[in-house]
Amino acid sequence: MPPAFATIKNTKEFNAVQFGPGNTFAILKTPPEFQLNEFAISGDGQFLAMGWGSGKIDLWDLQKKKRVGDFKSEVGAPGVMKFDARANHLLVTGSGGQFSFLEIPKGKKTRAFVIPLGKFKYDIQQIVLDPSGKWLAYADEESSKVLNLSDDPPKAIADLQDACSVSISPDGTELWTANRSQLTAYRTSTWERIGHWPLKNPPVATASVRLRTGISKDGARVVAVPSSTGLVIYRGPGMEGSNATDKSTTTVAFAAASKTFVNLGLGLTVVNSEGIVSCKRSLLGWSGYDVSEDGQWIAVAQTNSVSVWRMDDLLRDCEAGR
């Protein structure tokens, strides 16, 4: 991996080892304020939000490499975090179906609501915010919905059923979902279902399902879904799937600027929209990831910190073969 553009760490220090009499020692449980629950990078790569188990959120200006705010999540330990298109607000979900919109950079709560959960009370797994701010889609693997944000409280305008993952197409005209057996696409202008297709390979049984939509250099629709046999690339119009990698995986992101998919496993793998692996890089001990909506930045969590790379630096490193 090339050097990170920035590595943001917890500004507090925690000593996990406590020494006692007779050369004894004890390993202390990590307090919530040192547990990095979730993080998000804004669409233009300007801001990084880090959400801790205590419910505190740190806001960093990545370009200045400076912390510019810290505030409460208003929902306790954050579940999912997402910046809106203009990075004016940070959306945070919490247990029990809580949603909170926090104004950037001060963290003032401007809106909050609670959605009814399904029979098994699963927490929200993924969210998509409409770039124009009209709707919100969420997946919880049981009772997923699209909500009209013009209503107060927001009302459901589309039923995504048991969707485990949601992703909006690069042009915003389609919303794609995946459960444990199939892909489904909806037209965002009317919320009619465009079609559904079986998954080529099943997802990892012990992990959440993920998918990301993309577009090839020739303008074809592309969808990537991690599976128990590797990253599978589905291409339109028939959406037949083909394996791009050959090892079990659970993660994928799409870098729109370079039209490439990024897959994290034992290392980082870059796959182009044709399903061809561009390069592999070692990356040990990661626990989470995010890619900015413009595809220019990738952030990876490791232990108690988040490292951020320019996607161009990663791709140049790939091309150079280092």
ChimeraX attribute file (.defattr): number of C-alpha atoms within 10 A of each C-alpha:
attribute: neighborCount
match mode: 1-to-1
recipient: residues
	/A:1	15
	/A:2	14
	/A:3	12
	/A:4	15
	/A:5	16
	/A:6	16
	/A:7	17
	/A:8	18
	/A:9	15
	/A:10	16
	/A:11	9
	/A:12	7
	/A:13	8
	/A:14	11
	/A:15	8
	/A:16	11
	/A:17	11
	/A:18	10
	/A:19	10
	/A:20	9
	/A:21	6
	/A:22	6
	/A:23	6
	/A:24	8
	/A:25	11
	/A:26	10
	/A:27	10
	/A:28	11
	/A:29	8
	/A:30	11
	/A:31	12
	/A:32	14
	/A:33	18
	/A:34	18
	/A:35	17
	/A:36	26
	/A:37	22
	/A:38	23
	/A:39	25
	/A:40	25
	/A:41	27
	/A:42	25
	/A:43	20
	/A:44	15
	/A:45	23
	/A:46	16
	/A:47	25
	/A:48	23
	/A:49	24
	/A:50	25
	/A:51	30
	/A:52	26
	/A:53	18
	/A:54	18
	/A:55	21
	/A:56	21
	/A:57	26
	/A:58	21
	/A:59	24
	/A:60	21
	/A:61	16
	/A:62	21
	/A:63	11
	/A:64	11
	/A:65	15
	/A:66	12
	/A:67	16
	/A:68	15
	/A:69	15
	/A:70	17
	/A:71	17
	/A:72	20
	/A:73	29
	/A:74	22
	/A:75	19
	/A:76	18
	/A:77	25
	/A:78	29
	/A:79	25
	/A:80	20
	/A:81	25
	/A:82	23
	/A:83	26
	/A:84	19
	/A:85	17
	/A:86	12
	/A:87	18
	/A:88	13
	/A:89	22
	/A:90	22
	/A:91	22
	/A:92	26
	/A:93	28
	/A:94	21
	/A:95	16
	/A:96	15
	/A:97	19
	/A:98	21
	/A:99	24
	/A:100	23
	/A:101	24
	/A:102	23
	/A:103	17
	/A:104	17
	/A:105	19
	/A:106	14
	/A:107	20
	/A:108	16
	/A:109	18
	/A:110	10
	/A:111	13
	/A:112	17
	/A:113	13
	/A:114	15
	/A:115	16
	/A:116	10
	/A:117	17
	/A:118	15
	/A:119	8
	/A:120	9
	/A:121	14
	/A:122	16
	/A:123	20
	/A:124	26
	/A:125	20
	/A:126	24
	/A:127	23
	/A:128	19
	/A:129	21
	/A:130	17
	/A:131	13
	/A:132	10
	/A:133	13
	/A:134	12
	/A:135	20
	/A:136	18
	/A:137	24
	/A:138	23
	/A:139	27
	/A:140	25
	/A:141	24
	/A:142	20
	/A:143	21
	/A:144	27
	/A:145	22
	/A:146	23
	/A:147	21
	/A:148	18
	/A:149	16
	/A:150	11
	/A:151	11
	/A:152	10
	/A:153	14
	/A:154	16
	/A:155	15
	/A:156	17
	/A:157	15
	/A:158	18
	/A:159	14
	/A:160	29
	/A:161	15
	/A:162	18
	/A:163	26
	/A:164	24
	/A:165	29
	/A:166	27
	/A:167	25
	/A:168	22
	/A:169	18
	/A:170	17
	/A:171	8
	/A:172	14
	/A:173	12
	/A:174	19
	/A:175	24
	/A:176	25
	/A:177	28
	/A:178	27
	/A:179	25
	/A:180	21
	/A:181	13
	/A:182	15
	/A:183	22
	/A:184	18
	/A:185	22
	/A:186	20
	/A:187	15
	/A:188	19
	/A:189	9
	/A:190	10
	/A:191	16
	/A:192	11
	/A:193	16
	/A:194	12
	/A:195	11
	/A:196	15
	/A:197	16
	/A:198	16
	/A:199	20
	/A:200	20
	/A:201	20
	/A:202	18
	/A:203	24
	/A:204	17
	/A:205	11
	/A:206	7
	/A:207	12
	/A:208	18
	/A:209	26
	/A:210	25
	/A:211	26
	/A:212	24
	/A:213	25
	/A:214	27
	/A:215	21
	/A:216	18
	/A:217	13
	/A:218	8
	/A:219	9
	/A:220	13
	/A:221	19
	/A:222	22
	/A:223	24
	/A:224	29
	/A:225	29
	/A:226	28
	/A:227	28
	/A:228	17
	/A:229	18
	/A:230	22
	/A:231	30
	/A:232	25
	/A:233	29
	/A:234	26
	/A:235	21
	/A:236	13
	/A:237	9
	/A:238	9
	/A:239	18
	/A:240	14
	/A:241	22
	/A:242	17
	/A:243	20
	/A:244	21
	/A:245	20
	/A:246	12
	/A:247	14
	/A:248	15
	/A:249	23
	/A:250	22
	/A:251	22
	/A:252	24
	/A:253	25
	/A:254	30
	/A:255	21
	/A:256	19
	/A:257	13
	/A:258	17
	/A:259	17
	/A:260	26
	/A:261	28
	/A:262	21
	/A:263	24
	/A:264	23
	/A:265	17
	/A:266	15
	/A:267	14
	/A:268	16
	/A:269	20
	/A:270	25
	/A:271	24
	/A:272	20
	/A:273	26
	/A:274	20
	/A:275	23
	/A:276	15
	/A:277	16
	/A:278	15
	/A:279	17
	/A:280	18
	/A:281	17
	/A:282	11
	/A:283	15
	/A:284	12
	/A:285	12
	/A:286	17
	/A:287	15
	/A:288	18
	/A:289	22
	/A:290	19
	/A:291	25
	/A:292	24
	/A:293	21
	/A:294	16
	/A:295	22
	/A:296	19
	/A:297	25
	/A:298	24
	/A:299	25
	/A:300	21
	/A:301	22
	/A:302	18
	/A:303	13
	/A:304	14
	/A:305	15
	/A:306	24
	/A:307	18
	/A:308	23
	/A:309	20
	/A:310	18
	/A:311	21
	/A:312	14
	/A:313	17
	/A:314	20
	/A:315	17
	/A:316	12
	/A:317	15
	/A:318	18
	/A:319	11
	/A:320	8
	/A:321	10
	/A:322	10
